[in-house]
Amino acid sequence: MKFKSLQPILWTENLDETINFYLHILEFSLNERNDDWQWASLQKDGIQMIISKPNQHERLNRIYFSGSFYFNVENVDEVWENLKTKANICYEIETFEWGMREFAIYDNSGYILQFAQPASEISREE
């Protein structure tokens, strides 16, 4: 059994607002959009995701996802400087005892997006 990739589908009640958040705040690119189906495919570097309004069998009364999305990035401090005034902060940048330097924001739908880099890589960059 071989897994090739993971592509999350994020449900939203406001497709335009969510697409705009990922395009303008996180600088994703729009691969494809289908307004009849109420979904869009987005990409940034090696990350792909789908934004979708729930269909008839996916009733959305509230967000049911009970986790977060953990982005491994290059130069997490630069990413922090870019996002800290553009997004709603979950927690500020910090180097944690498990060896990761990270921070988290909320997207427009309330999903938690964490951005991290191994602290050992940061020491080598400086």
Secondary structure, 3 states (H helix, E strand, C coil): CCCCCCCCEEECCCHHHHHHHHHHHCCCEEEEEECCCCEEEEEECCEEEEEECCCCCCCCCCCCCCCEEEEECCCHHHHHHHHCCCCEEEEEEEECCCCEEEEEEECCCCCEEEEEEEHHHHHHHC
